[in-house]
Amino acid sequence: MAKLGVAMIDAMDVSMELKSGGVATSKTQMKGLGDGKMQEETGTWKKDGDVVTVATGKDAKQEMKCNKSGKNLSCTAGDGKSKMTLVFTKA
């Protein structure tokens, strides 16, 4: 089962843009899995100290807490067994 999870992560292409005015957009594409269509979501973001909170999804209920380190933004979503961390690198 773990190999399937790693294969899915390897097939993902995810990008996120934090725009002025607190608007966040994310794009996700699963290469070689499913229909391969690009999915785009719009949400909000806010910065409180060193933490950036990004809310997307239906009614902006999916929150990620992010910390910046150099060119990287490390974001954690979910909790318990469904907890996931994504690291975005500034292009």
C-alpha positions in Angstrom: 0.0 0.0 0.0 2.9 2.4 0.8 4.3 1.9 -2.7 1.0 3.0 -4.2 1.0 6.1 -2.1 4.6 6.9 -3.2 3.6 6.3 -6.9 0.7 8.7 -6.5 2.9 11.4 -5.0 5.5 11.0 -7.7 2.8 11.4 -10.4 1.5 14.7 -8.8 2.4 18.1 -10.2 1.2 20.8 -7.7 1.7 24.5 -7.8 0.5 27.3 -5.6 0.4 31.1 -6.1 -0.1 33.5 -3.2 -1.4 36.7 -4.8 -1.9 40.2 -3.3 -5.1 40.8 -1.5 -5.0 37.4 0.2 -6.0 35.3 -2.8 -4.4 31.9 -3.2 -4.6 29.6 -6.3 -3.5 26.0 -6.5 -3.1 23.8 -9.5 -2.9 20.0 -9.3 -2.4 17.5 -12.1 -2.0 13.7 -11.8 0.3 12.6 -14.6 -0.5 9.1 -15.9 -3.3 8.6 -13.3 -7.0 9.3 -13.7 -8.0 11.7 -16.5 -4.8 13.8 -16.1 -6.7 17.0 -16.2 -5.4 20.1 -14.4 -7.6 20.9 -11.4 -7.5 24.5 -10.1 -8.8 25.8 -6.8 -9.0 29.3 -5.5 -8.9 30.2 -1.8 -7.4 32.6 0.7 -4.1 33.1 2.5 -3.0 35.1 5.5 0.3 35.6 7.3 0.5 35.6 11.1 4.1 36.0 12.2 6.2 33.2 10.5 3.1 31.1 9.7 1.2 31.3 6.5 -2.3 29.8 6.5 -3.8 28.8 3.1 -7.5 27.9 2.9 -8.8 26.2 -0.3 -11.5 23.8 -1.3 -15.3 24.0 -0.9 -16.1 26.9 1.4 -12.3 27.3 2.0 -12.5 24.5 4.7 -9.2 22.8 3.7 -6.5 24.6 5.6 -2.7 24.2 5.3 -0.3 25.7 7.8 2.9 26.8 6.1 6.4 27.8 7.3 8.9 29.6 5.1 12.6 28.6 5.0 14.7 30.2 2.3 13.0 29.5 -1.1 10.8 26.7 0.4 7.3 26.9 1.9 6.6 23.7 3.9 2.8 23.2 4.2 1.0 20.7 6.4 -2.6 19.7 6.0 -4.9 17.3 7.7 -4.3 15.5 11.0 -3.7 12.0 12.4 -3.2 9.4 9.7 -4.4 11.7 7.0 -1.7 14.3 7.8 0.4 15.4 4.7 3.2 17.8 4.2 3.9 19.5 0.8 7.0 21.6 0.2 6.7 24.3 -2.4 9.9 25.9 -3.9 9.8 29.4 -5.2 10.4 29.5 -9.0 
